[in-house]
Amino acid sequence: MGVAMYLVGLPNPVLWGVLAFALNFLPFIGAVVGAFLVAAFGILSFDTLGLGLLPAGLYLTLTSVEGQFITPSVLGRRLEMNTVSVFLTVIVWSWLWSVPGALMAVPFLLLLKVICNNVPGLATLGNFLGPRQSSDAG
């Protein structure tokens, strides 16, 4: 984010990168607050309204891509979970419980995966959610 803010000419790009990092831990609200702050600072920093809103649009675009595509993909690979199941779980739990649901979506999915791995009748669902962890040492 800092590089993007530097490229559009917004002063203090390191500040915006650090702020984006910190606000990333607040689902939905963090992106809105960050975009609002960038918009306010951009309007004050640039001569025209269009140029002033450009950094905010870029901020929203980058946070949307990161939150909707990059993070679910990385979590899906790192946790050895199906990317589609991670993405759908976050969407469903966000819809049901808003911010608390978004925060608890992946832990709930991991709990379901562990249960599926240990209950023979749920093996098909467990295989869909991700590969079974091998307990063999060698």
VOPAGU-2260 file (C-alpha; in pm, 1 decimal, decimal comma):
REM VOPAGU-2260
SITE   aa  ch    i         X         Y         Z
SITE  MET   A    0       0,0       0,0       0,0
SITE  GLY   A    1     287,8     232,9      76,7
SITE  VAL   A    2     433,4     179,0    -270,8
SITE  ALA   A    3      94,7     247,8    -431,1
SITE  MET   A    4      54,7     569,9    -233,6
SITE  TYR   A    5     408,8     670,7    -332,1
SITE  LEU   A    6     331,8     607,9    -700,6
SITE  VAL   A    7      23,2     832,6    -694,0
SITE  GLY   A    8     220,4    1103,7    -515,2
SITE  LEU   A    9      53,4    1100,7    -173,8
SITE  PRO   A   10     285,1    1241,5      95,0
SITE  ASN   A   11     406,2    1005,1     372,1
SITE  PRO   A   12     360,8     673,8     186,3
SITE  VAL   A   13     526,0     476,6     467,6
SITE  LEU   A   14     261,0     604,8     708,4
SITE  TRP   A   15     -15,2     482,6     475,7
SITE  GLY   A   16     149,5     142,9     438,4
SITE  VAL   A   17     178,7      98,0     814,8
SITE  LEU   A   18    -177,5     223,8     864,4
SITE  ALA   A   19    -308,8     -20,6     601,8
SITE  PHE   A   20    -120,0    -302,1     776,9
SITE  ALA   A   21    -277,1    -215,1    1113,2
SITE  LEU   A   22    -627,4    -162,4     972,2
SITE  ASN   A   23    -611,3    -495,1     788,3
SITE  PHE   A   24    -685,6    -668,0    1120,1
SITE  LEU   A   25   -1031,6    -507,1    1128,3
SITE  PRO   A   26   -1241,5    -682,4     864,1
SITE  PHE   A   27   -1454,5    -448,3     652,3
SITE  ILE   A   28   -1429,5    -157,0     897,0
SITE  GLY   A   29   -1052,5    -125,6     852,0
SITE  ALA   A   30   -1079,7     -83,4     474,9
SITE  VAL   A   31   -1351,3     180,5     507,7
SITE  VAL   A   32   -1163,9     377,3     774,7
SITE  GLY   A   33    -840,0     357,8     575,9
SITE  ALA   A   34   -1010,1     469,8     253,7
SITE  PHE   A   35   -1180,4     758,2     435,8
SITE  LEU   A   36    -850,3     876,8     586,3
SITE  VAL   A   37    -667,6     846,0     254,0
SITE  ALA   A   38    -952,4    1031,5      78,0
SITE  ALA   A   39    -946,7    1313,9     330,8
SITE  PHE   A   40    -569,7    1347,2     312,8
SITE  GLY   A   41    -571,6    1315,9     -67,8
SITE  ILE   A   42    -832,7    1590,2    -108,1
SITE  LEU   A   43    -623,8    1817,5     113,4
SITE  SER   A   44    -300,0    1730,5     -67,9
SITE  PHE   A   45    -400,5    1758,5    -434,6
SITE  ASP   A   46    -537,2    2048,9    -637,8
SITE  THR   A   47    -839,5    1876,6    -793,9
SITE  LEU   A   48   -1106,6    1654,2    -646,5
SITE  GLY   A   49   -1038,0    1377,9    -900,9
SITE  LEU   A   50    -670,4    1359,8    -810,6
SITE  GLY   A   51    -761,3    1380,9    -441,8
SITE  LEU   A   52    -991,5    1079,5    -464,0
SITE  LEU   A   53    -751,8     870,8    -675,1
SITE  PRO   A   54    -552,0     743,1    -372,8
SITE  ALA   A   55    -874,4     642,3    -194,2
SITE  GLY   A   56    -995,7     451,6    -499,3
SITE  LEU   A   57    -661,3     277,2    -525,4
SITE  TYR   A   58    -671,7     198,5    -152,0
SITE  LEU   A   59   -1019,1      43,4    -181,4
SITE  THR   A   60    -921,4    -152,5    -491,3
SITE  LEU   A   61    -606,7    -297,9    -333,0
SITE  THR   A   62    -775,3    -385,3      -2,6
SITE  SER   A   63   -1065,9    -547,4    -188,7
SITE  VAL   A   64    -836,2    -763,0    -402,7
SITE  GLU   A   65    -629,8    -859,4     -99,3
SITE  GLY   A   66    -928,5    -938,8     120,0
SITE  GLN   A   67   -1136,2   -1126,2    -135,8
SITE  PHE   A   68    -874,3   -1314,6    -336,9
SITE  ILE   A   69    -519,8   -1310,1    -197,3
SITE  THR   A   70    -590,5   -1386,9     169,8
SITE  PRO   A   71    -833,4   -1676,3     102,7
SITE  SER   A   72    -588,2   -1822,4    -150,1
SITE  VAL   A   73    -291,7   -1799,2      89,9
SITE  LEU   A   74    -491,9   -1940,2     381,1
SITE  GLY   A   75    -614,1   -2219,8     157,8
SITE  ARG   A   76    -258,1   -2320,7      68,1
SITE  ARG   A   77     -89,5   -2257,8     402,6
SITE  LEU   A   78    -353,3   -2437,2     604,3
SITE  GLU   A   79    -384,7   -2701,2     332,2
SITE  MET   A   80    -750,4   -2618,2     293,1
SITE  ASN   A   81    -953,3   -2597,9     -25,1
SITE  THR   A   82    -942,1   -2230,7    -133,4
SITE  VAL   A   83   -1306,1   -2236,4    -240,1
SITE  SER   A   84   -1417,3   -2371,9      97,3
SITE  VAL   A   85   -1220,3   -2100,3     282,2
SITE  PHE   A   86   -1366,8   -1828,7      59,3
SITE  LEU   A   87   -1724,9   -1957,7      91,7
SITE  THR   A   88   -1691,8   -2006,7     466,8
SITE  VAL   A   89   -1578,2   -1647,0     518,3
SITE  ILE   A   90   -1866,1   -1520,4     303,7
SITE  VAL   A   91   -2131,1   -1729,3     481,4
SITE  TRP   A   92   -2013,8   -1656,8     835,9
SITE  SER   A   93   -1972,6   -1286,3     754,2
SITE  TRP   A   94   -2330,3   -1284,0     629,3
SITE  LEU   A   95   -2457,9   -1466,9     938,7
SITE  TRP   A   96   -2262,6   -1289,9    1212,6
SITE  SER   A   97   -2097,8    -990,1    1045,2
SITE  VAL   A   98   -1752,6    -906,6    1188,4
SITE  PRO   A   99   -1745,9   -1178,0    1458,3
SITE  GLY   A  100   -1847,1   -1432,6    1194,1
SITE  ALA   A  101   -1568,5   -1320,3     962,0
SITE  LEU   A  102   -1315,3   -1357,6    1242,9
SITE  MET   A  103   -1440,4   -1702,8    1342,7
SITE  ALA   A  104   -1502,3   -1845,4     993,1
SITE  VAL   A  105   -1165,9   -2013,9     935,5
SITE  PRO   A  106   -1135,2   -2156,0    1291,1
SITE  PHE   A  107   -1485,1   -2305,7    1249,5
SITE  LEU   A  108   -1380,6   -2453,7     915,8
SITE  LEU   A  109   -1064,5   -2602,3    1067,2
SITE  LEU   A  110   -1268,3   -2753,2    1349,2
SITE  LEU   A  111   -1503,1   -2909,9    1094,3
SITE  LYS   A  112   -1200,4   -3044,8     902,8
SITE  VAL   A  113   -1058,8   -3208,7    1216,9
SITE  ILE   A  114   -1396,6   -3365,8    1295,1
SITE  CYS   A  115   -1429,8   -3493,6     936,4
SITE  ASN   A  116   -1081,6   -3645,9     950,5
SITE  ASN   A  117   -1175,7   -3842,6    1263,6
SITE  VAL   A  118   -1530,0   -3955,2    1175,9
SITE  PRO   A  119   -1530,3   -4218,8     899,5
SITE  GLY   A  120   -1877,6   -4122,8     774,4
SITE  LEU   A  121   -1761,6   -3765,7     706,1
SITE  ALA   A  122   -1447,8   -3862,4     512,9
SITE  THR   A  123   -1588,4   -3734,9     181,3
SITE  LEU   A  124   -1648,9   -3387,6     323,4
SITE  GLY   A  125   -1304,4   -3397,0     486,7
SITE  ASN   A  126   -1141,7   -3481,6     153,4
SITE  PHE   A  127   -1321,7   -3187,5      -9,0
SITE  LEU   A  128   -1203,6   -2947,8     262,0
SITE  GLY   A  129    -839,3   -3047,1     220,9
SITE  PRO   A  130    -590,5   -3333,7     220,2
SITE  ARG   A  131    -578,3   -3558,2     521,7
SITE  GLN   A  132    -272,7   -3494,5     738,0
SITE  SER   A  133     -43,4   -3793,3     759,6
SITE  SER   A  134      58,9   -3897,4    1108,7
SITE  ASP   A  135     345,6   -4112,3     977,8
SITE  ALA   A  136     691,1   -3989,5    1079,8
SITE  GLY   A  137     867,7   -4134,7     780,1
